[in-house]
Amino acid sequence: MLLDIREKVRSSKPLKYTLITIICIPFVLFGIGSYFSGRAAPPVAEINGNEVTQYQLDGAIAQQRQQLAQMFGGRIPDGFANEDMLREQALDQLITAQVVRSEVEKQKFAVSDTTLGKSIRDIALFQVDGRFDKETYENELRARGYNSASFEESQRDNTAIAQFRSGIAGTSFSLPSEQSQLDELSRQTRTIDFIRYDIESQKEAVEVTDEQVQAYFDDHKDGYEFPQRAKIEYIELSVEKLAENIDVTEEDAQTYFDENKAFYVRAEQREASHILLELDDRNDEDAVAERTTRLLDIKKRIEDGEDFAALAEEFSDDVGSAGSGGGLGVISPGQMVPEFEQAVYALGAASDISEPVVTDFGVHLVKLDKIIPEAGKSFEEVKEEVMQTIKQRDADSEYYGLRELLLELTFDNPESLEVASEETGLTIETTDWLDSETDSGPVLSNPQILATAFSDDVLNVGNNSDLIAIGDKHEIVLRVLEHEGPRPKTLDDVKDEVTDTVRTTSAGELLDEALEEHLAALKTGELVSALADANEYASATENEVLERQSTVLDRPIISEIYAQPKPTDEAPIMESATLANGDRVLYVLKSVGVAEQAEDAPQPTLVNAQLGATEYSAMLESLREKAKIELSNVSE
């Protein structure tokens, strides 16, 4: 099958000659499992016998809304949040995710406990100062509604899926001729002349009458309506607000400082050297006595003026330090075995030498080389920081406890928030009408709030929502009090908008007429510069050399130009296009060339990765074609 897919990829010109962008299925942080869990709800699709429920689809749509809101700075532009479009995309992603999961299970991909553990330890979310932290791990899982067992199962799934993808995409290879061809295609240039027609300038010359506005509105009434809206009640859980109500005394802060002094103060350190005479058994009294006597003799020689470093090099059995005069470098509390550390810290001044010290390693003679005093900040210097740390610690603890209780109570009592409010002490807030066009503040304007409020489980079934994350350790649970569907707008509501639409449409029609005239003139040999000079709304650019990533025109127009066949001197290619902002463009494709090879030209590994991504996409398409997919009782 893989050979068939490879041939399909290589025989397809669009796939072969287009730089491939990897299409990522949105497996969220905790993997595919998060898509396939949740309350029981009617299925919206069945894939190879596995159901996708309405509740899961609502969650995926809400996630898409949140991503769009983040992309556009919090407010989703009109047209980007079309309900049918979001539903189609979310359902398609869920289906693809389940198709992949089914294939992974069929192929029996397995993830060992060792591999699973490493993948979890490598997740930055669970690390403190670059190292995995068990308490952080458990807290973060709790905050996302997981326990360790469910998360590890999900992560095992996710890792298996990654192995599956790697097994396909990672085994792709390309021949040198293919690499050269792809490199040349990536460097291809296209030289054009073009005229750009400015619609904003044209609009200024367009007069719009009230009759035109009324006529347009009458023909397009269905496109003008207020969005559906709801009044909700909700409970907000915020670690920041919890912290505001926590009082920390100076005594609390002093106790915390004393117990965690290592975070604020570096303890006294010492530099030391030693001479070691090894022991096979520290309980061998005769051996201990013999080595102690030898070290006392060495100590006497040092006291008589001989050099400690020279004697260490001659007599010490510690091969790691003997060559450097017995030097051990800087020693911190807790670094050495207790007997040795006690001896080091018992010495009062540099050059002092201890009596022989017995450890499991042997018998030592220790010399203090340097005292490095304690360093750091005093309690007074860090008092405010300590008090804030205690506040945050206590608020985190309270947050996780309240979160678990809130989850349990709102799920067990789905028809009301009253019980949850009484048991947690968190107040119920109510809102006025909320909709997608009204700014309701930083919390309630979060697009996931409305997406959840209008979901089937909350709006129609009447359940409390799940906890909705609107920030770091900041969540709300809601239920709908009142709901109104979309309502028609009057002309007075949208007159300015309709007037601008009519003006834009009229201006566009005028530009299109100019385009047709100019296109005909170009075909008779007229120059773009002469045509542009004769039109006050047009500007000409000649001999513009385009590369694939050029931004002089909109991306789709660049792609269209690159899709054109190679022109000849006798037959240049002439086309028109409309830009995203309404401007029109008339271009003449004059020639095709190849740019000089850059130093960072695609390497074989990059070419292989592009082919691998293409093959993986083809594999997904093949799996979907073979899967048994039922959508609302309609099979795909």
Summary of the structure (lengths in Angstrom):
residues: 636
radius of gyration: 36.5
end to end distance: 21.2
largest distance: 116.3
contacts: 1802
relative contact order: 0.15
helix: 50%
strand: 19%
